[in-house]
């Protein structure tokens, strides 16, 4: 859960925190799909990540920027997860 945004944020901070909230909402929707346990649930995360990648491309991010962001996130996963496979 993300904290409430203080009123004294810059426009850049508002956009950034809005993106964080969108990411949290997207993850929650993917979890709901997984919990529905229907055939599409098995590939939902892969399909959503693919859609996210194509949306970044459509927003004019380069292949290098997209790949770097996904790789950096994966590289940081063990630190965030503390070595656990799942919560």
N, C-alpha and C positions, 0 to 999 in steps of 0.2 A: 504494500500500500504506500502510495506516495503522499508526502505531507502537503498540506494546503499551501497555496502560494501566497507569500506576503504581498501587500499592496505596493511596495516600493521597488518592484522589479523593473528592469529595463525591458524594452520591447524584445530584444534578443533573448533575454532570460525567459520571458513569457512564451516565446516560440519554442525554445528548447524544452522547457518544462511541459509544454503542450505535447511535444513529440514524445517525451518520456511517458506521459499519460496514455497517449495513443498506443505506444508499445506495450504498456501494461494491459490495456484493454484488449489488444490483439492476442496477447498470450492467454488471457482469460478465455477468450472465445475459442482458441485452439484447444485449451483444456476441456471446455464444454463439449467440443466435437469428440475428443478422445473418450470422454466419459459416456457419450451416447452409445459407444460400442457398436456402431453399424459399419458396413463394409467401407464406406468412404473415410471413416475415422482412422483407419490404418495408415492412410497416406495423406491425411489432412495437413499435418505439419510440413511435410515435404512440399505439397502443393501450395500452401500459404507462403512458405519461404521462397518458392520459385516466383510466386506472384509479387512478393515484396521486392525481389531482385529486379523483376521486369518493371515495376513501378519506379524504382530508383533510376533505371535506364531511361524510362519515359520522362523522368524529371531532369534529364540531361547530366546525370552523374556518369563518369567514365567507367569502363570495365575495370580499370585499375583501381579507382576509388571504391567501387562496390566490392571487388575481391579483397582489397585491403581491409575494409570495414568488417566483412564476414570473417576473414582470417584472424583479425585482431580480437574479435568477440570470442571465437573458438579458442584462441590462445589464452584468453583470460578466464575461460570457464572453470578450470580446475581450482584457481584461486578463489573464485566466487563460490563454487560448490563445496570447497573444502575436501575434495577427493571423494565425496559421496556420489553415487550414481543417480539417486533420486531423493527428493525430500520425503 
